[in-house]
Amino acid sequence: MLEKILSYGADSAELFFQSEKGTSIEIVNGSIKSAESSISSGYGLRVLKNKRIGFSYFEYVHGGNPKTATENAIKLSQLSKQSDFSFISGSKFPKIRTVDKTLSGAGENDARNWAYSVANQINKHTKTYRVIVSFSNSETQIANSEGFTAAYPSTNFSIYAEAMKGKSFGFSHFSSQFMPDSVEVVGLNTSNMLKSMKDAKKPESGKYVVVFSPFAMRSVLGILLQSFSGDWKRKGIGVLADKLKRKVFSDSFSLSDSPLSIGSSSFPFDDEGISAHETKLVEKGEVSSFMYDRATAALEGESNTRACGSCSRSSYSSRPGIGYSNLVIGPGNYGDFERELENFILVESLHGAHTANALTGDFSLEVPVAFHFRKGKSSPVRGFMLSGNIFKLFNSILGIEKEFTIYDNLISPRIAFSEVNII
């Protein structure tokens, strides 16, 4: 097909093929509310014409026309900037496990059984709840006119459960490329949180030591990560744009992006074919590097392939851009905050991270589920706000635990932040 695309006028071309089969079951208060299965497949097409990149896509099996897609991509390329961008010509890839055999052979009945296994654990404590189970099997292939070709399969599995009883609320979430040891644990965790949040009160306003659960930390990191975009750096946008090799965060804070680590975003190569490798973003508080895809790197004049590797596409129909894989935070020297800190608030969930100002880092987050620990004993708290600045927050780290947990694409110990403003 690439030969045909070149015959339609492209100087060089890349085809990104993705197929996905997914299943989702939602149970509300004991009954199935929805059961869905979906199949999608198609090609994302990038072309180079006169050193300009153009993008289009087509669904070949549903009447999509490669010629029309190529003509559209060439036409759109006229709107892009000229650069020294080129498609990857070849690479060796690490062997990374991305498939769970149980999910490869699973169907709608399996999803229903898993969902009810979770629901049965919650139903013992309340009749008001919701459980969503989703899984998918996908295949990713890349080929280009430079002779590069590669492919890999992957699976994904997720469970979300929430429950209410009176004013008490509990939830749990699991997401991975692989099945958990026990799906029932999600239901048990939801029920335990529901019971623990009974008679929750608002804490007094003031400054507290705050620890985020992995679920909450992932949202908090989302505010910070935008500033590590190579495109932002190139354009001089954001607080970190001129901070390369400068200390910005606490000495104890180190952060990497690593598709080689065991998280929900592991892969042998990124979405334009760069071999998977670790990118150190922060080392002992110092900004080490930024995230690049090849197009952004070319516009900045960065020809080192090692600087790239962060190309991501949400689907074949989406333009490729800068994205993140597994996020790894380095360990500290604390054993257990519950034993070693006298007074702190553990935030289990928060809302509003999407409203934060990523340019300045200012945020104001609502906290619906949290626990106030005093000398090892906890009491539930909720209905308050956290406000502050994300860069100041990661420059006020009190301590980091030694042991890490894996949650979705986050591999991290818990972190305690000092002087966090609670309203």
Disulfide bonds with the S-S distance in Angstrom:
none
